Amino acid sequence: MYFTDRGIEELEKRRGEEEVTFEWLAEQLRTFVDLNPDFEVPVERLATWLARLDDEDDDEE
C-alpha cells in the first residue's frame, strides 16, 4: 500500500456511500488548490486524467 492510499481509504470509509456530481467535485478541487497552491499541478493532472478516462485516442499512446 502506498502512503497516499491511506487518504483514499479514509475517503472511501467516511464518504463511500455518498453520491456527488462532477460539478461538486470540480468545486472542491478548486477550493483545495486555492488553499494549497503548491498542489495545483497534481490536482490539474488528476482532473485531466479523470476527464479523459473514456477517451479512446489516449489508449493508443
Biotite code that builds the C-alpha atoms (Angstrom):
import biotite.structure as struc

atoms = struc.array([
    struc.Atom([0.000, 0.000, 0.000], chain_id="A", res_id=1, res_name="MET", atom_name="CA", element="C"),
    struc.Atom([1.275, 3.421, -0.936], chain_id="A", res_id=2, res_name="TYR", atom_name="CA", element="C"),
    struc.Atom([1.264, 6.159, 1.710], chain_id="A", res_id=3, res_name="PHE", atom_name="CA", element="C"),
    struc.Atom([-1.344, 8.025, -0.342], chain_id="A", res_id=4, res_name="THR", atom_name="CA", element="C"),
    struc.Atom([-3.655, 5.030, -0.123], chain_id="A", res_id=5, res_name="ASP", atom_name="CA", element="C"),
    struc.Atom([-4.322, 5.964, 3.493], chain_id="A", res_id=6, res_name="ARG", atom_name="CA", element="C"),
    struc.Atom([-6.166, 9.086, 2.399], chain_id="A", res_id=7, res_name="GLY", atom_name="CA", element="C"),
    struc.Atom([-8.026, 7.162, -0.279], chain_id="A", res_id=8, res_name="ILE", atom_name="CA", element="C"),
    struc.Atom([-9.016, 4.529, 2.273], chain_id="A", res_id=9, res_name="GLU", atom_name="CA", element="C"),
    struc.Atom([-10.226, 7.227, 4.670], chain_id="A", res_id=10, res_name="GLU", atom_name="CA", element="C"),
    struc.Atom([-12.231, 8.889, 1.904], chain_id="A", res_id=11, res_name="LEU", atom_name="CA", element="C"),
    struc.Atom([-13.858, 5.602, 0.988], chain_id="A", res_id=12, res_name="GLU", atom_name="CA", element="C"),
    struc.Atom([-14.614, 4.768, 4.618], chain_id="A", res_id=13, res_name="LYS", atom_name="CA", element="C"),
    struc.Atom([-16.040, 8.181, 5.555], chain_id="A", res_id=14, res_name="ARG", atom_name="CA", element="C"),
    struc.Atom([-17.825, 9.150, 2.333], chain_id="A", res_id=15, res_name="ARG", atom_name="CA", element="C"),
    struc.Atom([-18.018, 5.979, 0.277], chain_id="A", res_id=16, res_name="GLY", atom_name="CA", element="C"),
    struc.Atom([-21.803, 5.773, 0.420], chain_id="A", res_id=17, res_name="GLU", atom_name="CA", element="C"),
    struc.Atom([-22.335, 9.347, -0.793], chain_id="A", res_id=18, res_name="GLU", atom_name="CA", element="C"),
    struc.Atom([-23.123, 10.331, -4.360], chain_id="A", res_id=19, res_name="GLU", atom_name="CA", element="C"),
    struc.Atom([-21.626, 13.529, -5.771], chain_id="A", res_id=20, res_name="VAL", atom_name="CA", element="C"),
    struc.Atom([-21.649, 15.319, -9.109], chain_id="A", res_id=21, res_name="THR", atom_name="CA", element="C"),
    struc.Atom([-18.573, 16.186, -11.087], chain_id="A", res_id=22, res_name="PHE", atom_name="CA", element="C"),
    struc.Atom([-19.621, 19.805, -10.704], chain_id="A", res_id=23, res_name="GLU", atom_name="CA", element="C"),
    struc.Atom([-19.348, 19.414, -6.921], chain_id="A", res_id=24, res_name="TRP", atom_name="CA", element="C"),
    struc.Atom([-16.014, 17.604, -7.235], chain_id="A", res_id=25, res_name="LEU", atom_name="CA", element="C"),
    struc.Atom([-14.616, 20.316, -9.511], chain_id="A", res_id=26, res_name="ALA", atom_name="CA", element="C"),
    struc.Atom([-15.604, 22.990, -6.996], chain_id="A", res_id=27, res_name="GLU", atom_name="CA", element="C"),
    struc.Atom([-13.914, 21.070, -4.165], chain_id="A", res_id=28, res_name="GLN", atom_name="CA", element="C"),
    struc.Atom([-10.742, 20.703, -6.246], chain_id="A", res_id=29, res_name="LEU", atom_name="CA", element="C"),
    struc.Atom([-10.738, 24.445, -6.977], chain_id="A", res_id=30, res_name="ARG", atom_name="CA", element="C"),
    struc.Atom([-11.148, 25.225, -3.284], chain_id="A", res_id=31, res_name="THR", atom_name="CA", element="C"),
    struc.Atom([-8.347, 22.816, -2.382], chain_id="A", res_id=32, res_name="PHE", atom_name="CA", element="C"),
    struc.Atom([-5.981, 24.428, -4.900], chain_id="A", res_id=33, res_name="VAL", atom_name="CA", element="C"),
    struc.Atom([-6.916, 27.905, -3.664], chain_id="A", res_id=34, res_name="ASP", atom_name="CA", element="C"),
    struc.Atom([-5.984, 26.832, -0.132], chain_id="A", res_id=35, res_name="LEU", atom_name="CA", element="C"),
    struc.Atom([-2.948, 24.762, -1.232], chain_id="A", res_id=36, res_name="ASN", atom_name="CA", element="C"),
    struc.Atom([-1.441, 26.335, -4.376], chain_id="A", res_id=37, res_name="PRO", atom_name="CA", element="C"),
    struc.Atom([1.598, 24.039, -4.234], chain_id="A", res_id=38, res_name="ASP", atom_name="CA", element="C"),
    struc.Atom([-0.709, 21.197, -5.269], chain_id="A", res_id=39, res_name="PHE", atom_name="CA", element="C"),
    struc.Atom([-2.045, 22.908, -8.401], chain_id="A", res_id=40, res_name="GLU", atom_name="CA", element="C"),
    struc.Atom([-0.124, 20.723, -10.861], chain_id="A", res_id=41, res_name="VAL", atom_name="CA", element="C"),
    struc.Atom([-1.016, 17.337, -9.317], chain_id="A", res_id=42, res_name="PRO", atom_name="CA", element="C"),
    struc.Atom([-4.675, 18.353, -8.949], chain_id="A", res_id=43, res_name="VAL", atom_name="CA", element="C"),
    struc.Atom([-4.772, 19.519, -12.580], chain_id="A", res_id=44, res_name="GLU", atom_name="CA", element="C"),
    struc.Atom([-3.219, 16.218, -13.687], chain_id="A", res_id=45, res_name="ARG", atom_name="CA", element="C"),
    struc.Atom([-5.776, 14.247, -11.692], chain_id="A", res_id=46, res_name="LEU", atom_name="CA", element="C"),
    struc.Atom([-8.657, 16.320, -13.087], chain_id="A", res_id=47, res_name="ALA", atom_name="CA", element="C"),
    struc.Atom([-7.394, 15.888, -16.646], chain_id="A", res_id=48, res_name="THR", atom_name="CA", element="C"),
    struc.Atom([-6.942, 12.150, -16.147], chain_id="A", res_id=49, res_name="TRP", atom_name="CA", element="C"),
    struc.Atom([-10.474, 11.807, -14.772], chain_id="A", res_id=50, res_name="LEU", atom_name="CA", element="C"),
    struc.Atom([-11.895, 13.910, -17.604], chain_id="A", res_id=51, res_name="ALA", atom_name="CA", element="C"),
    struc.Atom([-10.224, 11.745, -20.259], chain_id="A", res_id=52, res_name="ARG", atom_name="CA", element="C"),
    struc.Atom([-10.797, 8.259, -18.822], chain_id="A", res_id=53, res_name="LEU", atom_name="CA", element="C"),
    struc.Atom([-13.058, 7.250, -21.676], chain_id="A", res_id=54, res_name="ASP", atom_name="CA", element="C"),
    struc.Atom([-11.015, 8.795, -24.498], chain_id="A", res_id=55, res_name="ASP", atom_name="CA", element="C"),
    struc.Atom([-10.180, 6.021, -26.940], chain_id="A", res_id=56, res_name="GLU", atom_name="CA", element="C"),
    struc.Atom([-7.368, 8.077, -28.524], chain_id="A", res_id=57, res_name="ASP", atom_name="CA", element="C"),
    struc.Atom([-5.380, 8.025, -25.269], chain_id="A", res_id=58, res_name="ASP", atom_name="CA", element="C"),
    struc.Atom([-5.371, 4.215, -25.248], chain_id="A", res_id=59, res_name="ASP", atom_name="CA", element="C"),
    struc.Atom([-3.320, 4.141, -28.460], chain_id="A", res_id=60, res_name="GLU", atom_name="CA", element="C"),
    struc.Atom([-0.369, 6.057, -26.990], chain_id="A", res_id=61, res_name="GLU", atom_name="CA", element="C"),
])
